Structure formats: structure tokens, C-alpha cells
């Protein structure tokens, strides 16, 4: 009994620490996706991030095959879905339909992960060559950074990052100051303390900077209505939560079969990305804890979690490396720690909904810029040191170039083709 109590206590503290890491990023990822539809959708995006962290935390670890693994909204999902939303906006699709289609993509993605798990593909996904995964994650990191530059500089017009950079008259200095303070605190926090996650300290510093500017420089920042520098009202009540879950499905009958069929390509790429992200984290966790995860069971659980998240109005996610390692370091021992993370995410929303509404968009942008920078695989430059690994480096650069210059979906196709090439090369070499 004592041993079980110790595990439960460890799982609680691990889940709490993981929630403190995962929730700010989840909110930021959600805002990134939904702001692509329009600035007024920032609050809905924050809600999608919170609901995603909650649903994934409650469902995935309950059914999964990996102890201590924390599943939450992630950067690859944010990058792919924000690009998807931008494409729909450019095609003139109504915003309400875009919101509905984002949820539909999440449902289809989860069902595809279920299928991958039932077919036993989980055991094969982790063998995708490192250069392909490295190139893709680097491409996602660069896309995340680019998508956050306009928000960092306070441009509400939805312009591209390069146009914002060359047009200083669109900048808002208050936004740049808030984002800069957030980044500096996030980078410097680990040098001072590792007890409180850097993302939390960065977020708090961004909020404090916002209010310092509001009280000391511009009192207009104290008005929450039509304030594009902050997320805006979420509701923060059980009734608003129910409204967010049910509202988007009222028009599901308006979606045509051809529209749903057009979502399968995006959903398949998303399913593969999230599966790779999860199983990569599970392999690292196995190495650190001398355990063994069940890949196919984990994919089934991830799929069910993403279906539940999408049905609840949340964004999809995957096994998160950062939150998982924090969970491990904070005492998490079993899958219950992941459930605690989901429960505490919901409690945080219900208790702190008013506070979340005042979070500056620039602070979230600062957090995601740091996340994007850390996703870039700088170690891949070492592949240039030897002629034997030069082709691996070329593969990475190719995948990155296609991801940034064209699209993540195209980069996935190129990555699969290059993975086949690398496999054939290894077979011939042996």
C-alpha cells in the first residue's frame, strides 16, 4: 500500500509539473492555428489548446502503452494546421467552416492513427531514417518561427513574416518589448532555477511587462474589449466549456462529402507526424528508464485521444518530449501522471480563465519562437565533416527547403521518397 501511495504522490507532482510545461505551449499552439483565420479567433484558439491538453491527458495515458508519457498539443500539429487554415482563408472559405474543418481533420487523423496501430505499423514508424525526421522537424521549427514574427511585432493584419519585417510602420513597440522580455526570461531561467519551468516564468514575465506598460505608459492596454494585443475573454466557466465543445458541430451537416474527402491528405500527413513524434519520445523514455513501450498500443491510444480532443473542440497532439522529461524528473512513475496532467489542465482553465484572457499574444509568440529555435537540429552540421555522411546532410537540407519553400505536406512526400532511397542505399552497402 505504501508503495502504491508513493507512486500516486509521484504521479501527482509529475503531472503538475508536466501541466505547467505543456499548458502554456498548448495555448500558444492553439492561438497560432486560429489566429490564421482572423485575430478575433485568438480566444477560440486558446480554448482549443486547453481542451486539447485536457482531452489528450485524460484519454491517451488511460489506454496507452507507455508509462510517464505526456501527450499534449505540439508544434508539428500547429505548423501543419495553421498552414492548412491559411490555405482555406486564401480560397475564401467561411471562417465557421474552417473551424469545423480543423476539427474534422483532427478526427480523421485520430482514426488513421487507430488504423496504423491495429495494422501493427507502430513497430515500423520508428525506423524512418534520422535525416528525414531531422529535416522535417527543422522545417517545422523554421515555420513556427516565421509564423510568430508578425505576432511578436504586433501586426494584427495577418501579413507574411517577411512583409512585416520590411514594414516597420506595422510594428507595435509594446508588443516587441513584451515578446523580447519573454524570450530573455525563458532563455535565462534555467541558469537560475529548474524548479519552475522556463515557459511559466517566461509567460509570467510577459504578463507583468504588459501590465507595467499599461499602468506606466498606455492606459488603453487596460481595456480588454477589441484589444488585439491579448488573447481576450475565454469564458472560464463550465457553461462556456460546453458551448465551445458543442457549437462547432451544429453545422456538421453542411460539410459535403467531397470536402471531407479533401481532408484525407492533410490528415494522413498529420497522423504520420504525430505518430513519429510520439514514438520518438517513447524510445527516448525507454532508454532513460530501461523500460519497453508497446508502439502499436500507444498509437491506438494516441488515435483515440486525438479523436476525443477534436470532438471536444481541442487541437490534436502527440507525446511531448519536454513535458515527458519534466514528468520523469518530478517523480512521475506510471500512466496516471498523464491523467493528472489532463485533470489539472482543466482545473487551471476553470480557475484561471480570467487570467488567461489577459495573456499577451506577443508573450505566446516569444515562447513559440524559443520552441521553434530548439527544434532546429544544429547537430546535423556535423554531417558535413565526413564525405560518408554528406548525402544524409543533403537529405536534411532538401526536406527543410521543401517544407519552408512549398509546404509541409510536400516535404512529407519528399521525405518518404528519400527514406526509401536511404534504405536502398544501406541495403546495397551491406
C-alpha positions in Angstrom: 0.0 0.0 0.0 2.8 2.4 0.9 4.5 1.7 -2.5 1.2 2.5 -4.3 0.8 5.7 -2.3 4.3 6.8 -3.1 3.7 6.1 -6.8 0.4 8.2 -6.6 2.2 11.1 -4.9 5.0 11.0 -7.5 2.5 10.8 -10.4 0.6 13.9 -9.0 3.8 16.0 -8.7 5.0 14.8 -12.1 1.6 15.5 -13.7 1.5 19.0 -12.1 5.0 19.8 -13.4 4.1 18.5 -16.8 1.0 20.6 -16.9 3.0 23.7 -16.1 5.2 23.0 -19.1 2.5 21.7 -21.6 -0.3 24.2 -20.9 1.4 27.5 -21.9 2.6 25.8 -25.1 -0.8 24.3 -25.8 -2.4 27.7 -25.5 0.2 29.2 -27.8 -0.2 26.5 -30.4 -3.9 26.9 -30.4 -3.7 30.6 -30.8 -1.2 30.2 -33.7 -3.7 28.0 -35.6 -6.8 30.0 -35.1 -5.3 33.5 -35.5 -4.6 32.3 -39.1 -8.4 32.5 -39.6 -8.5 36.0 -38.1 -7.4 37.9 -35.0 -10.9 37.6 -33.4 -10.3 33.8 -33.2 -7.4 34.1 -30.8 -9.6 33.2 -27.7 -11.1 30.2 -29.6 -7.5 29.1 -30.3 -6.5 29.3 -26.7 -9.6 27.3 -25.8 -8.6 24.7 -28.4 -5.2 24.4 -26.8 -6.6 24.0 -23.3 -9.3 21.5 -24.4 -6.6 19.5 -26.3 -4.3 19.3 -23.3 -7.3 18.2 -21.2 -8.8 15.6 -23.6 -5.4 14.1 -24.6 -4.3 14.0 -20.9 -7.5 12.1 -19.9 -7.8 9.6 -22.7 -4.3 8.8 -24.0 -2.5 7.7 -20.9 -5.6 5.8 -19.7 -5.3 3.5 -22.7 -1.7 3.9 -23.7 1.3 1.6 -23.6 4.0 3.9 -22.2 4.5 4.8 -18.6 5.2 8.5 -17.8 4.5 9.7 -21.4 2.7 13.1 -21.5 0.6 13.7 -24.6 -0.4 17.3 -25.4 -0.8 19.7 -28.4 2.5 20.0 -30.2 4.5 22.1 -32.7 4.1 19.9 -35.8 0.3 20.0 -35.4 0.4 23.8 -35.0 2.6 24.3 -38.1 0.6 22.0 -40.4 -2.9 23.1 -39.3 -2.0 26.8 -39.4 -0.8 26.4 -42.9 -4.0 24.5 -43.7 -6.1 27.3 -42.2 -4.2 29.9 -44.2 -4.8 28.0 -47.4 -8.6 27.8 -46.7 -8.7 31.6 -45.9 -7.0 32.3 -49.3 -9.6 30.1 -51.0 -12.4 32.2 -49.5 -13.8 29.5 -47.2 -16.1 30.9 -44.5 -14.4 31.1 -41.0 -17.0 29.0 -39.3 -16.4 26.2 -41.9 -12.6 26.5 -41.4 -13.1 25.9 -37.7 -15.3 22.9 -38.4 -12.8 21.5 -41.0 -10.0 21.8 -38.5 -11.9 19.6 -36.1 -12.7 17.2 -38.9 -9.0 16.9 -39.8 -8.3 16.1 -36.1 -11.0 13.3 -36.1 -9.7 11.7 -39.3 -6.1 12.0 -38.1 -7.0 10.1 -34.9 -8.9 7.4 -36.9 -5.8 7.0 -39.1 -3.6 6.6 -36.1 -6.0 3.9 -34.8 -5.7 2.1 -38.1 -1.9 2.3 -38.0 -1.9 0.8 -34.5 -4.3 -2.0 -35.4 -2.2 -2.8 -38.5 1.0 -3.0 -36.5 2.6 -0.1 -38.3 3.8 1.3 -35.0 6.8 -1.0 -34.9 7.9 0.3 -38.3 7.4 4.0 -38.0 10.3 4.4 -35.6 12.7 3.1 -38.3 12.1 6.1 -40.6 15.7 7.4 -41.2 17.0 10.1 -38.9 17.9 12.6 -41.7 14.2 12.6 -42.8 12.9 13.2 -39.3 15.6 15.7 -38.6 14.9 17.7 -41.8 11.2 17.7 -41.1 11.4 18.9 -37.5 13.9 21.6 -38.5 11.4 22.7 -41.2 8.6 22.8 -38.7 10.8 24.8 -36.3 11.5 27.4 -39.0 7.9 27.6 -40.0 6.9 28.1 -36.3 9.4 30.9 -36.0 8.2 32.6 -39.2 4.6 32.4 -38.2 5.3 34.1 -34.8 7.3 37.1 -36.2 4.1 39.1 -37.0 2.6 38.3 -33.6 5.9 39.2 -31.9 5.9 42.6 -33.6 2.3 43.2 -33.0 1.0 43.2 -36.6 -2.8 42.3 -36.5 -3.2 42.2 -40.3 -2.2 38.6 -41.0 0.6 39.6 -43.3 3.6 37.3 -44.1 6.6 37.4 -41.8 8.9 38.9 -44.4 6.5 41.7 -45.3 6.1 42.6 -41.6 9.9 42.6 -41.2 10.4 45.1 -44.0 7.5 47.3 -42.9 8.3 48.9 -39.6 5.2 51.1 -39.6 3.2 48.0 -38.9 5.2 47.2 -35.7 3.9 47.9 -32.2 6.8 48.6 -29.9 4.8 47.4 -26.8 4.4 44.0 -28.4 8.1 43.7 -29.3 9.1 44.6 -25.8 6.7 42.0 -24.2 8.0 39.3 -26.6 11.6 40.2 -26.1 11.3 40.0 -22.3 9.5 36.7 -22.5 12.3 35.2 -24.7 15.1 36.6 -22.5 13.5 35.2 -19.3 12.9 31.8 -20.9 16.5 31.5 -22.0 17.9 32.8 -18.7 15.5 30.9 -16.3 17.4 27.6 -16.4 20.5 29.4 -15.2 18.7 30.5 -12.1 16.2 27.7 -11.2 15.0 24.5 -12.7 12.2 24.1 -10.1 9.8 26.3 -12.1 9.5 25.6 -15.8 11.1 28.2 -18.1 7.9 28.6 -20.1 5.9 29.5 -17.0 8.5 32.1 -15.9 8.6 33.5 -19.5 4.8 33.7 -19.6 4.6 35.4 -16.2 7.3 37.9 -17.2 5.4 38.7 -20.4 2.2 39.3 -18.5 3.9 41.5 -15.9 5.6 43.5 -18.6 2.3 44.0 -20.3 0.7 45.4 -17.1 3.8 47.5 -16.4 3.4 49.1 -19.8 -0.4 49.5 -19.3 -0.1 51.3 -16.0 3.1 53.2 -16.8 2.8 54.2 -20.5 -0.6 53.4 -22.2 -3.8 53.0 -20.1 -5.6 51.8 -23.3 -4.0 48.5 -22.7 -6.2 48.0 -19.6 -9.3 47.7 -21.9 -10.0 44.1 -22.7 -12.6 44.6 -25.5 -11.2 44.7 -29.0 -7.6 44.6 -27.6 -5.6 42.7 -30.3 -2.5 42.5 -28.1 -4.1 40.0 -25.7 -6.0 36.7 -26.2 -9.3 38.1 -24.9 -12.2 36.6 -22.9 -12.4 32.9 -22.8 -15.4 32.5 -20.6 -13.7 30.3 -18.0 -16.9 28.5 -16.8 -18.3 25.1 -17.3 -21.1 26.5 -19.5 -18.6 28.2 -21.8 -16.7 25.0 -22.0 -19.8 23.1 -23.1 -20.6 25.8 -25.6 -17.0 25.5 -27.1 -17.5 21.7 -27.4 -20.9 21.7 -29.0 -21.0 24.9 -31.1 -18.8 23.8 -34.0 -20.7 20.6 -34.6 -24.1 22.2 -35.2 -23.2 22.8 -38.8 -21.6 19.4 -39.5 -24.3 18.5 -41.9 -23.3 21.5 -44.1 -20.0 19.8 -45.0 -20.1 18.0 -48.3 -18.6 14.5 -48.9 -16.2 16.0 -51.4 -15.0 18.5 -48.8 -14.4 15.7 -46.2 -12.5 13.6 -48.8 -10.3 16.6 -49.5 -9.1 16.5 -45.8 -7.6 13.0 -46.0 -4.2 14.1 -47.4 -3.7 16.6 -44.7 -5.0 14.2 -42.0 -2.7 11.4 -43.2 0.4 13.6 -43.0 -0.6 14.8 -39.6 -1.2 11.3 -38.4 2.3 10.2 -39.5 3.9 13.3 -38.0 2.2 12.9 -34.6 2.9 9.1 -34.6 6.6 9.7 -35.3 6.8 12.4 -32.6 5.2 10.2 -30.1 7.2 7.0 -30.8 10.5 9.0 -30.9 9.7 10.3 -27.4 8.7 6.8 -26.2 12.1 5.4 -27.4 14.0 8.1 -25.5 11.9 7.4 -22.4 12.6 3.6 -22.7 16.4 4.4 -22.8 16.2 6.6 -19.7 14.0 4.3 -17.6 15.2 0.9 -19.0 11.6 0.0 -19.9 9.9 -1.1 -23.1 6.8 0.6 -24.6 4.1 -1.0 -26.8 4.3 1.0 -30.0 1.0 -0.2 -31.5 -1.0 0.1 -28.3 0.4 3.6 -28.0 -0.7 4.5 -31.5 -4.2 3.3 -30.8 -4.3 5.3 -27.6 -3.0 8.4 -29.4 -5.6 8.0 -32.1 -8.4 7.8 -29.6 -7.0 10.8 -27.7 -6.9 12.9 -30.9 -10.5 11.8 -31.8 -11.7 12.8 -28.3 -9.8 16.1 -28.5 -11.2 17.0 -31.9 -14.7 16.1 -30.9 -14.3 18.4 -27.8 -13.1 21.3 -29.9 -9.4 20.8 -29.0 -6.4 20.6 -31.2 -4.5 17.3 -31.9 -1.2 16.4 -30.2 1.4 13.8 -29.6 3.8 12.5 -26.9 5.7 15.6 -25.8 9.5 15.3 -25.1 9.8 18.3 -22.9 6.7 17.7 -20.7 7.5 13.9 -20.5 11.1 14.6 -19.3 9.8 17.1 -16.7 7.2 14.5 -15.6 10.0 11.9 -15.2 12.3 14.3 -13.3 9.4 15.4 -11.0 8.5 11.9 -9.8 6.1 10.6 -12.3 6.2 6.8 -12.4 3.1 5.4 -14.2 0.5 6.4 -16.8 -1.6 8.0 -14.0 0.8 11.0 -14.2 -0.5 11.8 -17.7 -4.1 11.6 -16.4 -3.2 14.1 -13.6 -1.8 16.4 -16.3 -5.1 16.4 -18.1 -7.2 16.9 -15.0 -5.0 19.8 -13.8 -5.2 21.4 -17.2 -9.0 21.5 -16.9 -8.8 22.9 -13.4 -6.4 25.5 -14.4 -8.8 26.7 -17.2 -11.8 26.8 -14.8 -9.9 28.7 -12.1 -7.7 30.9 -14.3 -9.9 31.7 -17.3 -9.9 35.4 -16.4 -6.1 35.5 -16.1 -5.6 33.6 -19.4 -7.7 36.2 -21.2 -5.0 38.8 -20.3 -2.1 36.8 -21.7 -0.3 38.9 -24.4 -0.2 37.3 -27.8 3.4 38.5 -28.1 4.4 36.5 -24.9 3.0 33.4 -26.5 4.9 34.3 -29.7 8.1 34.6 -27.7 7.5 31.1 -26.2 7.0 29.6 -29.6 10.0 31.3 -31.1 12.1 29.6 -28.4 10.4 26.3 -29.1 11.0 26.7 -32.8 14.7 27.5 -32.4 15.1 24.4 -30.2 13.5 22.2 -32.8 16.2 23.1 -35.3 18.8 20.3 -35.5 22.0 22.2 -35.3 24.0 19.0 -34.7 23.2 18.0 -38.3 26.0 20.3 -39.4 28.4 17.7 -38.2 27.4 15.5 -41.1 29.4 17.8 -43.3 32.6 16.7 -41.6 32.7 13.4 -43.5 32.1 12.5 -47.1 30.3 9.4 -45.9 27.5 11.4 -44.3 27.3 14.2 -46.9 24.3 12.5 -48.5 22.4 12.5 -45.2 23.0 16.2 -44.8 21.7 16.8 -48.4 18.5 14.9 -47.4 18.0 17.1 -44.4 18.5 20.3 -46.4 16.2 19.0 -49.2 13.3 18.3 -46.7 13.8 21.6 -45.0 13.8 23.5 -48.3 10.6 21.9 -49.5 8.9 22.4 -46.1 9.8 26.1 -45.9 9.6 26.9 -49.6 6.5 24.9 -50.5 4.5 23.0 -47.9 4.8 20.5 -45.1 2.7 18.0 -47.0 5.0 18.2 -50.0 8.0 17.8 -47.6 6.4 14.7 -46.2 6.2 13.2 -49.6 9.8 14.1 -50.4 10.8 12.7 -47.1 9.2 9.3 -47.7 10.8 9.1 -51.1 14.2 10.0 -49.7 13.7 7.4 -46.8 13.2 4.7 -49.5 16.4 5.9 -51.2 18.4 5.8 -48.0 17.0 2.3 -47.2 18.0 1.0 -50.7 21.5 2.6 -50.3 22.0 0.9 -46.9 20.9 -2.5 -48.4 23.3 -2.1 -51.3 26.1 -1.0 -49.0 25.7 -4.1 -46.8 
